Each structure stands twice: as C-alpha cells, then as structure tokens.
C-alpha cells in the first residue's frame, strides 16, 4: 500500500486503513446475490429466471473451486497476511459461510415453492418421481432398464472396497443396503452419469393439463429415476435408504512456469490432475441425510461441518440451463438479431474466386477503415459482420502479408481459427499468441494451438509469469509501394458465442501510430524485447498502472485549479487498493467520480470525508456487462480509453493488457452516450452503499423502465429500417406475483 500512503493527501487520514476497503470475496458474493435477484424478480421471463438461477449455481461452483480453495490453501500453509479489508483467511471463510448459507437457502426455497409452480402454470411439468402416475412410472422403469442401467456402476465401500474417488461437481447417491442373510448394512455410492440428460422427458401422450396452459414439456429428474430403481443395482439386497450429495473440489492449476521446460506439457499434466480434482472444498447434501452417513462422507472427504451445505430439494441447479433450449419464445426475453453497423452495411460483400482469393470490390472493409475508424459494440452489433469479417477478409486478401493475433478464449467451432488456418494456407505470415493458461479453457486452447501449428501458423504460448489477456489483431497489407497496418483492439474475447451474450466494445482502425504500437507489442510478446514505452497504447504491466495514477492526479489538479474534475470508469471489477486510495484522494479534492462496476467493488462509496463524491453502480441484466471504458474530463479535453483491463492487481501487474485511446470525435460521443445510459438505468442498475450492500433502482410511479441494454437494442435495431420497436421503452410485463 506504499502508493496509497504516499498519495493519501491528508495527514490525519490513513487511506490504507482496512475500514475503507470491502472484502473481495464478500463483494463477489454480493454480485452473485444480484444474479439471484434477477431469477426471483417477477419482471424476468420464466425461462430467463431459470437461466439466472442456473448461473447463480455455476458461479458458486467456480467460486468454491478457485476462491474458497485458495483460502483453504492459505490456511493450510499458515499464511497470516491479511487482505486490504483486514480479514485473515480464516475470517474470510467464516464470513463467506455466514453470508452464503441464507442465499443458498433462498435459492432452493424459491425454486421449490415458486418457480416450479410457475413452470407448471406455463405447461412445464418438472415432476417428482413420487407424483408420477402408474403409466408414467412404468415408462421410467423401462427407460431405466434400456438407457440408464447399462451406464451405472455401483461402488461398494467395505474392507475389500476402499472409499471411491468422488469426482468434482459430480451428483451422487449415497445408498445404504442391508444383506438379508447377515443383517449387516453396507454403504455404496452411485454416480449420476453426466452423459445422460439431467431431466428425463416423458412422452407427450402421457401429459395432462398442468395449469393455465396445456402441457408443453413433462419430465422427471434423472437421479430420482435411478433412486426408484436401485434394487436393480443391488439384487438380493434390501435398499434401506438413499440420499443425494454433490462434491466441489479445488480445480485451480499450479504450474511452476519458471521450471517448466515445455509449458504446454506442464499444463497438460496439471489438467489431468484437474480432471480428478484436488481436495474437496464443499459438499452439498440432502438435508434429511442421517448423521452416520453424513459423518462418514465428511471423514472420507476430509471436510469440516463448515464445508457442508444442507439442501432442500434438487441439487445441482446449474442444470436448469437446459430449459432455455425449449422452443417457448413467450417465456424468454424478446429475440434479438445483432445489427450490422450502418457504415459496414453499405460495403460490398466479400467475394472469393475458385482459388480462394479475395476479389476486388467497389469498397471493402479496408478502404472504409482508411477513411474512418469504426466502433463495434456487441451483442448489439453483429460479430460475424464486423470482427469476424475483418479477419476473414484479411485471410483471403492477396495484398495482406501478415496477420498477428492474441487468442485468450474462443468457441469450440471457431470461425476465427478457421480463417487463420486459411490465411496460413494462402501463404500469409500468421502468428497467434494462444494463452494456454486461460482458466478452465486451457484444454480447449491447447487443442486449437495444435491445430493451428499443424496448418503452418506460428503459435506462441505467452510470457513466463504473465497471462496475455489483451484482445488484439493486427493485419499488415501491401498497398502499392506502401505497407499499411489495420487492427482491432477490443474488450472481449474472439468468441462468436460469447459475443451474443456479453457486452463488449472494439475499435477497428488503420491509424499509423497505434498500428506501430501494436507491432511493438507483438514483438514484445513473441520475441526478446525490453520495450517500455508506447506511443499511444497503455500496456500492462509496463505503462497502464502509471498512466491511470497520472490521469487521476491530473483530475485532482484540474479540480484544485477550479476547472472541475470528472472520472467515469466502467469495468468488471475494482479491487486494486492503490487505485482505490487514489480515487479516495480524488474524491477528497472534490472530483466527481462514477464507477460502473458489474462485479466486485472493494471501494466504499459515500463515506464522509473519504468518498463523498464517489458513486458506484452495478448493472446485471440479460447480457453480461463486460466492456471496459475509461473517461477523464481532463479540463474539457476529454480522454477516452477502452480495452481489456479491470482495476485488479492481477490485470495491472500480472497480465498483458491493452487500453487504446479513442481519438475520433464521433466514437468518443458514442462511448459517452453508453456511459450516460448506464448511469441513467433504472431497471437493471444497482446502487452500492458504503457497507457493501446494493439496492436496485426502480422507476418512479408511472414512469417507464429505462434499461441500458434494452435501449441499445432498440437503437441498433432502429438504424436498420426499424427492425426493432422504437427506442421508447415500455415497462416489462411481470410474471405472476408471488
């Protein structure tokens, strides 16, 4: 916290004091509480509510696999260092348990008592096995024998059969059976196989009216079908009882990069360990499980009582995401087809001849970028018509000499990767930095890296000790006697699937100074370079932190001179204690600060004498807010940046990140409009209080909802012949009140 103390500004106030910082771990739980609220909000369409309930669950899975696992490792290693909020690892675990248990109970209670009832009213019958008719039960018995039984493997636990390994995130049945000859009881574990659907649909002929609508889907949980037929797995034994449980394990990788001769091989070895999983960190278990069964599981898995979460109803609610696949548009958010930006809509479609070579057209994307920069905003703008088109056209253009790109995450059927392969096959110099340390995408990225290498692409695996998180593509093109650089710098991954559900921004341009910076950046990433200074780009871990500090100090100076200071920053998370202290100092000077932080925020807004001039808003909606935008008023000479970096120590010090300045006045206005809409949102916006809690905004009586995401959808649609409704937004029609 040296920087914070050096810039504290007031001798009587220590801006490093833990009372001014919120726990990162608890702030994340508050974010997930906002996700849960979207599931329970009656304005959310029913299937979207199930989706948010599923996201809440899968978010928690990753939280335990990574964050809780890390805290447990710190305790085991006897780490005594406290986080900026003053909590020790032990205190964090206690606070997590106290905060999370009521949230989990609310999730399961509302699903069981409210959402399942609403599902039935809409003709979606998720039945319990005990409520099946005789005909339905007979169908499930036949289905079990034909489809489920051959897949199952019951595992006994006795002196001759050690306790089986329970895989990460697996749903299991703890079964107690009795031998009728010896009267002895035995324990067995039956794993619910992931290769089968979690919810088994019943034939339409067996459906009856479930409520306000005729039946549209009818089914039963897989584990209940297995439980009802356990006698087939233990012939000659008496099945006395069974209980559901689910295990979460440490899934973070531990790779000693400095000692690895082959980083890819080292990560592959760690991935094999992850498939098994590390130590157990959580057990979700049916609340009615008796103490002997519970104690035996806890002992075998080395879990304490604080690691066990009692559940009423179904476990593993992340599987509710499958209901989004039902063809029921009336129960989902209105469909949206991403628009083509007007400037790109007028371009001639790319044409390729029989030799896979691009043909000249009247105006293509390159000629457009020579005239003007383009800002693309996903998912409002089509990814395929913008970023994907840029890379595809480059791959087939005979004048393109080289393509360089960073890949952090992409989809399993990536058209981006296919274009890069085509470019290499067309004789272009193609270099791709594949970040094989991207958490939970390591295996996917290794597979892509091998495929690219086999096609002649030069593949680099990143820098030792740093993750390459920036999103940058450089295209080098010969135009007459000149070499020109074109590029894309974005806030999101080159992934067409997430581009449909994440809000991200990208700059397409051909400006020379930034293009030269990007060339230097790739030389830094792929070769030996001591590059420390860039013309325009802010690059972590080299220049980004220093420039952020300098920009905040400049706003303080403008404010002190009476010219006014203003900062708006949109990001995923704000954690870095030094930058938080700088923002406190700016607030003390009177600088107006608006922070749009979707997830974690460790800063306390509205603390008298510390952060009176800081407001924090979080937006949780249909799309995942993922874009990062920075605005500094700079005495009226407004400055804008966009890029890949959050304000976290890992982004500023341990990752390669890029923020690009936006020079074009039209694009600067677009960015400011986006920030303004975010700050004016009264539908999905939450205001943060000084204690770390959040309150959702509500429109005034009789006023319309003002959702930034819905308004941007309407605006994008209105530019294309009014494909969408006008921008004026009506209030959402709520589901039936609870």
PEGI-V818173 format. One record per residue. N is the residue number from 1. RES is the residue in one small letter. SS is DSSP state (H for helix, E for strand, L for the rest). PHI is phi in degrees with one decimal (NA if undefined). BURIAL is # if it has 24 or more other C-alpha atoms within 12 Angstrom, else .. Layout:
n & res & ss & phi & burial
N & RES & SS & PHI & BURIAL
N & RES & SS & PHI & BURIAL
//
This chain:
n & res & ss & phi & burial
1 & x & L & NA & .
2 & x & H & -58.9 & .
3 & x & H & -62.3 & .
4 & x & H & -60.5 & #
5 & x & H & -68.6 & #
6 & x & H & -65.1 & .
7 & x & L & -107.4 & #
8 & x & L & -59.4 & #
9 & x & L & 87.1 & #
10 & x & L & -128.7 & .
11 & x & L & -64.3 & .
12 & x & L & -87.6 & .
13 & x & L & -124.1 & .
14 & x & L & -97.2 & #
15 & x & L & -73.3 & #
16 & x & L & -91.9 & #
17 & x & L & -59.3 & #
18 & x & H & -55.8 & #
19 & x & H & -64.9 & .
20 & x & H & -94.6 & #
21 & x & E & -127.9 & #
22 & x & L & -100.0 & #
23 & x & L & -59.2 & #
24 & x & H & -58.3 & #
25 & x & H & -65.8 & #
26 & x & H & -74.2 & #
27 & x & H & -64.6 & #
28 & x & H & -64.3 & #
29 & x & H & -62.1 & #
30 & x & H & -65.7 & #
31 & x & H & -60.8 & #
32 & x & H & -67.2 & #
33 & x & H & -64.1 & #
34 & x & H & -67.6 & #
35 & x & H & -62.6 & #
36 & x & H & -60.9 & #
37 & x & H & -61.3 & #
38 & x & H & -61.3 & #
39 & x & H & -69.5 & #
40 & x & H & -94.7 & #
41 & x & L & -70.3 & #
42 & x & L & -64.0 & #
43 & x & L & -79.2 & #
44 & x & L & -84.8 & #
45 & x & L & -55.0 & #
46 & x & H & -56.8 & #
47 & x & H & -67.7 & #
48 & x & H & -66.5 & #
49 & x & H & -63.4 & #
50 & x & H & -63.3 & #
51 & x & H & -61.5 & #
52 & x & H & -65.2 & #
53 & x & H & -62.9 & #
54 & x & H & -65.9 & #
55 & x & H & -63.0 & #
56 & x & H & -54.9 & #
57 & x & H & -69.3 & #
58 & x & H & -69.2 & #
59 & x & H & -59.0 & #
60 & x & H & -64.9 & #
61 & x & H & -55.3 & #
62 & x & H & -66.9 & #
63 & x & H & -59.3 & #
64 & x & H & -71.3 & #
65 & x & H & -63.9 & #
66 & x & H & -113.5 & #
67 & x & H & -72.8 & #
68 & x & H & -66.1 & #
69 & x & H & -59.5 & #
70 & x & H & -65.1 & #
71 & x & H & -63.2 & #
72 & x & H & -64.3 & #
73 & x & H & -65.3 & #
74 & x & H & -63.8 & .
75 & x & H & -65.2 & .
76 & x & H & -61.7 & .
77 & x & L & -83.7 & .
78 & x & L & 58.9 & .
79 & x & L & -73.3 & .
80 & x & L & -105.1 & .
81 & x & L & -63.6 & .
82 & x & L & -98.3 & .
83 & x & L & -76.1 & #
84 & x & L & -55.3 & #
85 & x & L & -80.9 & #
86 & x & L & 92.0 & .
87 & x & L & -89.1 & #
88 & x & L & -84.3 & #
89 & x & H & -57.0 & #
90 & x & H & -62.3 & #
91 & x & H & -64.9 & #
92 & x & H & -62.7 & #
93 & x & H & -61.7 & #
94 & x & H & -64.1 & .
95 & x & H & -67.8 & .
96 & x & H & -60.9 & #
97 & x & H & -61.3 & #
98 & x & H & -64.6 & .
99 & x & H & -77.7 & .
100 & x & H & -81.3 & #
101 & x & H & -57.2 & #
102 & x & H & -63.0 & .
103 & x & H & -66.8 & #
104 & x & H & -64.7 & #
105 & x & H & -63.0 & #
106 & x & H & -64.2 & #
107 & x & H & -55.8 & #
108 & x & H & -72.0 & #
109 & x & H & -64.8 & .
110 & x & H & -70.9 & #
111 & x & H & -65.7 & #
112 & x & H & -69.3 & #
113 & x & H & -97.9 & .
114 & x & H & -120.9 & #
115 & x & H & -67.5 & #
116 & x & H & -65.3 & #
117 & x & H & -66.8 & #
118 & x & H & -64.5 & #
119 & x & H & -59.0 & #
120 & x & H & -62.6 & #
121 & x & H & -63.1 & #
122 & x & L & -96.1 & #
123 & x & L & 84.4 & #
124 & x & E & -112.0 & #
125 & x & E & -101.0 & #
126 & x & E & -93.1 & #
127 & x & E & -92.4 & #
128 & x & L & -88.3 & #
129 & x & H & -58.5 & #
130 & x & H & -64.2 & .
131 & x & H & -97.9 & .
132 & x & L & -72.0 & #
133 & x & L & -72.4 & .
134 & x & H & -59.5 & .
135 & x & H & -67.7 & .
136 & x & H & -65.9 & #
137 & x & H & -64.8 & #
138 & x & H & -64.6 & .
139 & x & H & -62.8 & #
140 & x & H & -64.1 & #
141 & x & H & -64.4 & #
142 & x & H & -64.6 & .
143 & x & H & -62.6 & #
144 & x & H & -59.5 & #
145 & x & H & -63.1 & .
146 & x & H & -86.9 & .
147 & x & H & -111.3 & .
148 & x & H & -102.1 & #
149 & x & H & -51.9 & #
150 & x & H & -63.0 & .
151 & x & H & -89.0 & .
152 & x & L & -78.2 & #
153 & x & L & -138.2 & .
154 & x & L & -69.7 & #
155 & x & E & -119.2 & #
156 & x & E & -79.3 & #
157 & x & E & -125.7 & #
158 & x & E & -160.3 & .
159 & x & L & -54.2 & .
160 & x & L & -92.5 & .
161 & x & E & -132.3 & .
162 & x & L & -64.0 & .
163 & x & L & -57.8 & .
164 & x & L & -72.5 & #
165 & x & L & -73.1 & #
166 & x & L & -99.4 & #
167 & x & L & -72.7 & #
168 & x & L & -62.2 & #
169 & x & L & 62.4 & #
170 & x & L & -83.7 & #
171 & x & E & -96.2 & #
172 & x & E & -136.3 & #
173 & x & E & -113.6 & #
174 & x & E & -90.2 & #
175 & x & E & -115.3 & #
176 & x & E & -111.7 & #
177 & x & E & -120.6 & #
178 & x & E & -122.1 & .
179 & x & E & -83.0 & .
180 & x & L & -65.4 & .
181 & x & L & -79.3 & .
182 & x & L & -96.6 & .
183 & x & L & 65.9 & .
184 & x & L & -79.0 & .
185 & x & E & -101.5 & .
186 & x & E & -135.1 & #
187 & x & E & -106.1 & #
188 & x & E & -141.8 & #
189 & x & E & -116.0 & #
190 & x & E & -120.3 & #
191 & x & E & -83.8 & #
192 & x & L & -77.8 & #
193 & x & L & -69.5 & #
194 & x & L & -77.4 & .
195 & x & L & -75.7 & .
196 & x & L & -110.4 & #
197 & x & L & -59.8 & .
198 & x & L & -66.8 & #
199 & x & E & -118.6 & #
200 & x & E & -84.1 & #
201 & x & E & -74.3 & #
202 & x & L & -97.7 & #
203 & x & L & -60.1 & .
204 & x & H & -60.1 & .
205 & x & H & -65.9 & .
206 & x & H & -96.5 & #
207 & x & L & -86.1 & #
208 & x & L & -127.5 & .
209 & x & L & -62.2 & .
210 & x & L & -104.6 & #
211 & x & L & 176.8 & .
212 & x & L & -69.1 & .
213 & x & L & -125.3 & .
214 & x & L & -65.9 & .
215 & x & L & -59.6 & #
216 & x & L & -119.9 & #
217 & x & E & -162.6 & #
218 & x & E & -141.0 & #
219 & x & E & -165.9 & #
220 & x & E & -144.5 & #
221 & x & E & -63.3 & #
222 & x & H & -58.0 & #
223 & x & H & -64.5 & #
224 & x & H & -73.7 & #
225 & x & H & -65.4 & #
226 & x & H & -63.4 & #
227 & x & H & -60.8 & #
228 & x & H & -71.3 & #
229 & x & L & -122.5 & #
230 & x & H & -62.7 & #
231 & x & H & -59.5 & #
232 & x & H & -69.1 & #
233 & x & L & -85.9 & #
234 & x & L & -129.2 & #
235 & x & L & -62.3 & .
236 & x & L & 82.0 & .
237 & x & E & -107.5 & #
238 & x & E & -102.4 & #
239 & x & E & -79.2 & #
240 & x & E & -87.3 & #
241 & x & E & -161.8 & #
242 & x & E & -153.2 & #
243 & x & E & -144.9 & #
244 & x & E & -84.9 & #
245 & x & E & -150.7 & #
246 & x & E & -143.2 & #
247 & x & E & -114.5 & #
248 & x & E & -119.1 & #
249 & x & E & -122.5 & #
250 & x & L & -60.8 & #
251 & x & L & -124.1 & #
252 & x & L & -81.8 & #
253 & x & L & -87.2 & #
254 & x & L & -124.4 & #
255 & x & L & -114.4 & #
256 & x & L & -84.8 & .
257 & x & H & -63.1 & #
258 & x & H & -65.1 & .
259 & x & H & -100.5 & .
260 & x & L & -87.4 & .
261 & x & L & -70.0 & .
262 & x & L & -131.9 & .
263 & x & H & -61.8 & #
264 & x & H & -62.3 & #
265 & x & H & -63.3 & .
266 & x & H & -62.6 & #
267 & x & H & -69.9 & #
268 & x & H & -60.7 & #
269 & x & H & -64.4 & .
270 & x & H & -67.6 & #
271 & x & H & -63.9 & #
272 & x & H & -62.9 & .
273 & x & H & -68.3 & .
274 & x & H & -63.7 & #
275 & x & H & -56.7 & .
276 & x & H & -78.4 & #
277 & x & L & 91.1 & #
278 & x & L & -84.6 & #
279 & x & L & -66.1 & #
280 & x & E & -69.6 & #
281 & x & E & -121.9 & #
282 & x & E & -156.2 & #
283 & x & E & -129.4 & #
284 & x & E & -96.1 & #
285 & x & E & -143.4 & #
286 & x & E & -57.6 & #
287 & x & L & -59.4 & .
288 & x & L & -79.7 & .
289 & x & L & -61.4 & #
290 & x & L & -68.9 & .
291 & x & H & -59.4 & .
292 & x & H & -60.0 & .
293 & x & H & -68.0 & #
294 & x & H & -61.5 & #
295 & x & H & -64.6 & .
296 & x & H & -63.9 & .
297 & x & H & -63.9 & #
298 & x & H & -63.3 & #
299 & x & H & -66.4 & .
300 & x & H & -66.8 & .
301 & x & H & -97.4 & #
302 & x & L & 56.0 & .
303 & x & L & -112.0 & #
304 & x & L & -94.1 & .
305 & x & H & -59.7 & .
306 & x & H & -68.4 & #
307 & x & H & -90.9 & #
308 & x & E & -106.0 & #
309 & x & E & -117.2 & #
310 & x & E & -77.8 & #
311 & x & E & -123.2 & #
312 & x & L & -98.6 & #
313 & x & L & 97.4 & #
314 & x & L & -73.3 & #
315 & x & L & -94.1 & #
316 & x & L & 64.9 & #
317 & x & H & -72.6 & #
318 & x & H & -59.7 & #
319 & x & H & -71.8 & #
320 & x & H & -63.9 & #
321 & x & H & -58.3 & #
322 & x & H & -62.0 & .
323 & x & H & -70.6 & #
324 & x & H & -66.5 & #
325 & x & H & -79.5 & .
326 & x & L & -66.5 & .
327 & x & L & -78.8 & .
328 & x & L & -127.7 & .
329 & x & H & -62.2 & .
330 & x & H & -69.6 & .
331 & x & H & -107.8 & #
332 & x & L & -124.4 & #
333 & x & L & -63.4 & #
334 & x & L & -54.7 & .
335 & x & L & -64.5 & .
336 & x & L & -136.7 & #
337 & x & L & -106.2 & #
338 & x & L & -57.6 & #
339 & x & E & -90.3 & #
340 & x & L & -90.3 & #
341 & x & L & -54.1 & #
342 & x & H & -52.2 & .
343 & x & H & -64.5 & #
344 & x & H & -85.3 & #
345 & x & H & -64.6 & .
346 & x & L & -83.2 & .
347 & x & L & -71.7 & .
348 & x & L & -70.1 & .
349 & x & L & -64.8 & .
350 & x & L & -62.7 & #
351 & x & L & -120.7 & .
352 & x & E & -125.0 & .
353 & x & L & -86.4 & .
354 & x & L & -63.7 & .
355 & x & L & -90.8 & .
356 & x & L & 66.0 & .
357 & x & L & -113.9 & #
358 & x & E & -66.4 & #
359 & x & L & -98.1 & .
360 & x & L & -64.5 & .
361 & x & L & -127.0 & .
362 & x & L & -57.8 & .
363 & x & L & -148.7 & .
364 & x & L & -116.2 & #
365 & x & H & -64.7 & #
366 & x & H & -65.2 & #
367 & x & H & -65.8 & #
368 & x & H & -63.8 & #
369 & x & H & -68.9 & #
370 & x & H & -67.5 & .
371 & x & H & -88.9 & .
372 & x & L & -157.6 & .
373 & x & L & -70.7 & #
374 & x & E & -128.3 & #
375 & x & E & -104.3 & #
376 & x & E & -112.5 & #
377 & x & E & -131.5 & #
378 & x & E & -92.6 & #
379 & x & L & -89.5 & #
380 & x & L & -70.6 & #
381 & x & E & -100.2 & #
382 & x & L & -65.6 & #
383 & x & L & -69.2 & #
384 & x & L & -67.8 & #
385 & x & L & -86.2 & #
386 & x & L & -122.5 & #
387 & x & H & -65.1 & #
388 & x & H & -63.3 & #
389 & x & H & -63.6 & #
390 & x & H & -57.0 & #
391 & x & H & -73.6 & #
392 & x & H & -65.5 & #
393 & x & H & -63.4 & #
394 & x & H & -63.4 & #
395 & x & H & -64.3 & #
396 & x & H & -108.9 & #
397 & x & L & -78.7 & #
398 & x & L & -64.9 & #
399 & x & L & -86.1 & #
400 & x & E & -78.7 & #
401 & x & E & -97.7 & #
402 & x & E & -150.3 & #
403 & x & E & -130.9 & #
404 & x & E & -126.2 & #
405 & x & E & -154.3 & #
406 & x & E & -103.9 & #
407 & x & E & -123.5 & #
408 & x & L & -98.0 & #
409 & x & L & -141.7 & #
410 & x & L & -147.2 & #
411 & x & L & -84.0 & #
412 & x & L & -69.0 & .
413 & x & L & -120.1 & .
414 & x & L & -66.2 & #
415 & x & H & -68.3 & #
416 & x & H & -63.5 & #
417 & x & H & -63.1 & #
418 & x & H & -62.1 & #
419 & x & H & -66.9 & #
420 & x & H & -64.2 & #
421 & x & H & -65.4 & #
422 & x & H & -60.7 & #
423 & x & H & -61.7 & #
424 & x & H & -63.9 & #
425 & x & H & -67.5 & .
426 & x & L & -84.0 & #
427 & x & L & 88.9 & #
428 & x & L & -84.0 & #
429 & x & E & -81.7 & #
430 & x & E & -119.0 & #
431 & x & E & -125.7 & #
432 & x & E & -128.9 & #
433 & x & E & -93.0 & #
434 & x & E & -98.9 & #
435 & x & L & -84.1 & #
436 & x & L & -80.6 & #
437 & x & L & -101.5 & #
438 & x & L & -66.0 & #
439 & x & L & -57.6 & #
440 & x & L & 70.4 & #
441 & x & L & -118.5 & #
442 & x & H & -59.6 & #
443 & x & H & -65.9 & #
444 & x & H & -60.4 & #
445 & x & H & -70.1 & #
446 & x & H & -63.4 & #
447 & x & H & -62.5 & #
448 & x & H & -65.8 & #
449 & x & H & -60.3 & #
450 & x & H & -65.4 & #
451 & x & H & -64.3 & #
452 & x & H & -65.1 & #
453 & x & H & -61.2 & #
454 & x & H & -64.6 & .
455 & x & L & -96.2 & #
456 & x & L & 94.7 & .
457 & x & L & -81.0 & #
458 & x & E & -78.1 & #
459 & x & E & -110.6 & #
460 & x & E & -118.0 & #
461 & x & L & -107.0 & #
462 & x & L & 96.6 & #
463 & x & L & -104.1 & #
464 & x & L & -63.3 & #
465 & x & L & 84.9 & .
466 & x & L & -130.5 & #
467 & x & E & -92.8 & #
468 & x & E & -93.7 & #
469 & x & L & -105.1 & #
470 & x & L & -67.7 & #
471 & x & E & -118.5 & #
472 & x & E & -138.0 & #
473 & x & E & -130.8 & #
474 & x & E & -120.6 & #
475 & x & E & -118.4 & #
476 & x & E & -106.1 & #
477 & x & E & -131.5 & #
478 & x & E & -88.3 & .
479 & x & E & -130.3 & .
480 & x & L & 67.8 & .
481 & x & L & -93.5 & .
482 & x & E & -109.9 & .
483 & x & E & -105.7 & .
484 & x & E & -121.4 & #
485 & x & E & -106.2 & #
486 & x & E & -119.0 & #
487 & x & E & -155.1 & #
488 & x & E & -128.9 & #
489 & x & E & -126.6 & #
490 & x & E & -134.3 & #
491 & x & L & -100.2 & #
492 & x & L & -125.2 & #
493 & x & L & -73.1 & #
494 & x & L & -81.7 & #
495 & x & L & -134.5 & #
496 & x & L & -63.8 & #
497 & x & L & -76.5 & #
498 & x & H & -69.6 & #
499 & x & H & -65.2 & #
500 & x & H & -89.3 & #
501 & x & L & -131.0 & #
502 & x & E & -106.0 & #
503 & x & E & -86.4 & #
504 & x & E & -142.3 & #
505 & x & E & -117.2 & #
506 & x & E & -148.3 & #
507 & x & E & -108.7 & #
508 & x & E & -106.8 & #
509 & x & E & -159.1 & #
510 & x & L & -132.9 & #
511 & x & L & -65.1 & #
512 & x & H & -65.5 & .
513 & x & H & -65.5 & .
514 & x & H & -71.2 & #
515 & x & H & -58.4 & #
516 & x & H & -65.6 & #
517 & x & H & -60.5 & #
518 & x & H & -67.9 & #
519 & x & H & -59.4 & #
520 & x & H & -62.9 & #
521 & x & H & -61.7 & #
522 & x & H & -67.0 & #
523 & x & H & -63.5 & .
524 & x & H & -65.8 & #
525 & x & H & -77.9 & #
526 & x & H & -107.5 & #
527 & x & L & -126.9 & .
528 & x & L & -106.5 & .
529 & x & L & -151.5 & .
530 & x & L & -108.3 & .
531 & x & L & -54.6 & .
532 & x & L & -120.3 & .
533 & x & L & -128.3 & .
534 & x & L & -123.6 & #
535 & x & L & -67.9 & .
536 & x & L & -126.9 & #
537 & x & L & -69.5 & #
538 & x & E & -100.0 & #
539 & x & E & -123.3 & #
540 & x & E & -92.8 & #
541 & x & L & -93.8 & #
542 & x & L & -91.0 & #
543 & x & L & -125.4 & #
544 & x & H & -65.7 & #
545 & x & H & -58.3 & #
546 & x & H & -61.2 & .
547 & x & H & -71.7 & #
548 & x & H & -63.9 & #
549 & x & H & -60.8 & #
550 & x & H & -62.5 & .
551 & x & H & -65.8 & #
552 & x & H & -65.9 & #
553 & x & H & -61.8 & #
554 & x & H & -65.3 & #
555 & x & H & -65.1 & #
556 & x & H & -62.4 & #
557 & x & H & -63.5 & #
558 & x & H & -61.0 & #
559 & x & H & -63.6 & #
560 & x & H & -67.1 & .
561 & x & L & -85.5 & .
562 & x & L & 83.0 & .
563 & x & L & -94.0 & .
564 & x & L & 85.0 & #
565 & x & L & -123.3 & #
566 & x & E & -151.0 & #
567 & x & E & -133.0 & #
568 & x & E & -128.8 & #
569 & x & E & -133.8 & #
570 & x & E & -109.9 & #
571 & x & E & -157.7 & #
572 & x & L & -80.8 & #
573 & x & L & -145.0 & #
574 & x & E & -123.5 & #
575 & x & L & -128.3 & #
576 & x & L & -58.6 & #
577 & x & H & -67.7 & #
578 & x & H & -66.8 & #
579 & x & H & -69.6 & #
580 & x & H & -61.6 & #
581 & x & H & -62.5 & #
582 & x & H & -64.6 & #
583 & x & H & -66.0 & #
584 & x & H & -59.9 & #
585 & x & H & -62.3 & #
586 & x & H & -65.2 & #
587 & x & H & -63.3 & #
588 & x & H & -61.2 & #
589 & x & H & -79.5 & #
590 & x & L & 102.3 & #
591 & x & L & -68.9 & #
592 & x & E & -79.0 & #
593 & x & E & -129.7 & #
594 & x & E & -116.7 & #
595 & x & E & -114.6 & #
596 & x & E & -108.9 & #
597 & x & E & -115.1 & #
598 & x & L & -62.7 & #
599 & x & L & -107.7 & #
600 & x & L & -77.4 & #
601 & x & E & -142.5 & #
602 & x & L & -91.0 & #
603 & x & E & -83.0 & #
604 & x & L & -101.0 & #
605 & x & L & -81.2 & #
606 & x & L & 71.9 & #
607 & x & L & -83.1 & #
608 & x & L & -54.7 & .
609 & x & L & 77.5 & #
610 & x & L & -120.7 & #
611 & x & L & -137.3 & #
612 & x & L & -56.8 & #
613 & x & L & -100.0 & #
614 & x & E & -110.8 & #
615 & x & E & -119.9 & #
616 & x & E & -124.4 & #
617 & x & E & -127.4 & #
618 & x & E & -121.7 & #
619 & x & E & -116.7 & #
620 & x & L & -125.2 & #
621 & x & L & -147.1 & #
622 & x & L & -57.4 & #
623 & x & L & -103.4 & #
624 & x & E & -80.2 & #
625 & x & E & -67.5 & #
626 & x & L & -130.8 & #
627 & x & L & -75.6 & #
628 & x & E & -119.1 & #
629 & x & E & -131.9 & #
630 & x & E & -118.6 & #
631 & x & E & -132.8 & #
632 & x & E & -126.0 & #
633 & x & L & -66.2 & #
634 & x & H & 51.4 & #
635 & x & H & 64.3 & #
636 & x & H & 98.5 & .
637 & x & L & -93.0 & .
638 & x & L & -55.5 & #
639 & x & E & -122.5 & #
640 & x & E & -127.1 & #
641 & x & E & -133.9 & #
642 & x & E & -136.3 & #
643 & x & E & 171.3 & #
644 & x & L & -100.1 & #
645 & x & L & -96.7 & #
646 & x & L & -88.1 & #
647 & x & E & -94.5 & #
648 & x & L & -130.5 & #
649 & x & H & -54.3 & #
650 & x & H & -65.1 & #
651 & x & H & -73.2 & #
652 & x & H & -85.7 & #
653 & x & H & -120.2 & #
654 & x & L & -126.6 & #
655 & x & E & -135.1 & #
656 & x & E & -88.2 & #
657 & x & E & -124.9 & #
658 & x & E & -134.9 & #
659 & x & E & -118.4 & #
660 & x & E & -112.9 & #
661 & x & E & -73.7 & #
662 & x & L & -106.7 & #
663 & x & L & -98.8 & #
664 & x & L & -66.2 & .
665 & x & H & -58.7 & .
666 & x & H & -64.9 & .
667 & x & H & -70.2 & #
668 & x & H & -62.8 & #
669 & x & H & -64.8 & .
670 & x & H & -60.2 & #
671 & x & H & -65.4 & #
672 & x & H & -66.7 & #
673 & x & H & -62.5 & .
674 & x & H & -62.5 & #
675 & x & H & -62.0 & #
676 & x & H & -63.2 & #
677 & x & H & -62.2 & #
678 & x & H & -60.6 & #
679 & x & H & -72.9 & #
680 & x & H & -95.1 & #
681 & x & L & -58.5 & #
682 & x & L & -124.7 & #
683 & x & L & -111.6 & #
684 & x & L & -113.0 & #
685 & x & E & -89.6 & #
686 & x & E & -124.6 & #
687 & x & E & -94.3 & #
688 & x & E & -89.7 & #
689 & x & L & -97.9 & #
690 & x & L & -63.7 & #
691 & x & L & -85.6 & .
692 & x & L & 93.6 & #
693 & x & L & -82.3 & #
694 & x & E & -130.1 & #
695 & x & E & -127.2 & #
696 & x & E & -75.6 & #
697 & x & L & -71.4 & .
698 & x & L & -131.9 & .
699 & x & L & -64.6 & .
700 & x & L & -62.8 & .
701 & x & L & -54.5 & .
702 & x & L & 83.2 & .
703 & x & L & -87.6 & .
704 & x & L & -82.4 & .
705 & x & L & -62.5 & #
706 & x & L & -125.9 & #
707 & x & L & -99.9 & #
708 & x & H & -58.8 & #
709 & x & H & -68.9 & #
710 & x & H & -66.7 & #
711 & x & H & -67.2 & #
712 & x & H & -69.8 & #
713 & x & H & -61.6 & #
714 & x & H & -63.6 & #
715 & x & H & -65.4 & #
716 & x & H & -63.6 & #
717 & x & H & -69.6 & #
718 & x & H & -70.3 & .
719 & x & L & -78.6 & #
720 & x & L & -119.0 & #
721 & x & L & 67.1 & .
722 & x & L & 56.9 & .
723 & x & L & -66.9 & .
724 & x & L & -108.8 & #
725 & x & L & -67.4 & .
726 & x & L & -57.5 & .
727 & x & L & -64.7 & #
728 & x & L & -61.9 & .
729 & x & L & -110.4 & #
730 & x & L & -90.3 & .
731 & x & L & -64.9 & .
732 & x & L & -64.7 & .
733 & x & L & -80.1 & .
734 & x & L & -76.0 & .
735 & x & L & -67.7 & #
736 & x & L & -59.1 & .
737 & x & L & -65.8 & .
738 & x & L & -77.6 & .
//
